[in-house]
């Protein structure tokens, strides 16, 4: 459940920071890979 929350937070992250966007995207992918069942 915690992983799903993190994914939601990353998805809700604003796209105002182009430098921060890829970082969040990478983290989301990593979390998704760790907890595939949540997705």
C-alpha positions in Angstrom: 0.0 0.0 0.0 2.8 2.4 0.8 4.3 1.9 -2.6 0.9 2.9 -4.2 0.8 6.1 -2.1 4.4 7.0 -3.3 3.4 6.4 -6.9 0.3 8.6 -6.5 2.5 11.4 -5.0 5.0 11.2 -7.8 2.2 11.3 -10.4 0.6 14.3 -8.7 4.0 16.1 -8.7 3.7 19.3 -10.7 5.5 19.5 -14.0 6.7 23.0 -13.3 10.2 21.8 -12.6 11.6 20.1 -15.7 14.7 19.1 -13.8 12.6 17.4 -11.1 10.2 15.7 -13.4 12.6 13.0 -14.8 13.7 12.2 -11.2 10.1 11.6 -10.1 9.4 9.6 -13.2 12.5 7.4 -12.6 11.4 6.9 -8.9 7.9 6.0 -10.0 9.2 3.4 -12.4 11.4 1.9 -9.7 8.5 1.7 -7.2 6.3 0.2 -9.9 8.9 -2.5 -10.6 9.3 -3.3 -6.9 5.5 -3.6 -6.3 4.0 -4.8 -9.5 0.9 -6.1 -7.8 -0.1 -2.6 -6.6 -0.3 -1.5 -10.3 
